[in-house]
């Protein structure tokens, strides 16, 4: 079984993307501080400075933990993805229907290209992945939105499997052209054939 994990490299793009919401709070802090009398400003100024540094640090630490705990496993029989909560989605190769743009809870700043054209600009929720019918196991300590999300997934009445997607692009935005894509071609080369219209 092959395992693939997110690269835990802090690029300038990653740091800016994760810190930007808090940097945008600086004008709000300045307006708030301007409303406070001069002799009481030192406390709010220090609080604003600490918050502007600590909050992005917490977000970066959470991203680092997410990257460390998210793993894709490929075997001759199936593909599965496990997240930081311990939840797992599992697709047998015979139930994988296609490669498509899928939703992801893991942010990705890349652009998706298909057949030499730019198709979709990824944001916090989209990347290229696998779609099919499989199993979705949720860990006991997972957040409440995960069971609600799973409950909305269509179920095949014959097999009891759920319509799920595995966002491989969240782990490696260029997976189709790398080692992960090579392994998937070995098990399901038909997924990479252009669709006939």
ABEGO torsion letter per residue (X at the ends): XBBBBBBBBBBAAAAAAAAAAAAAAAAAAAAAAAABBAAAAAAAAAAAAAAAAAAAAAAAAAAAAAAAABBBBBBAABBBBBBAAGBBBBBBAAABABBBBBBBABBBABBBBBGGBBABBBBAABBBBBBBBBBBBBBAABBAAAAAAAAABBBBAAAGBBBBBBBAAAABAAAAABAAAAAAAAABAAAABBBBX
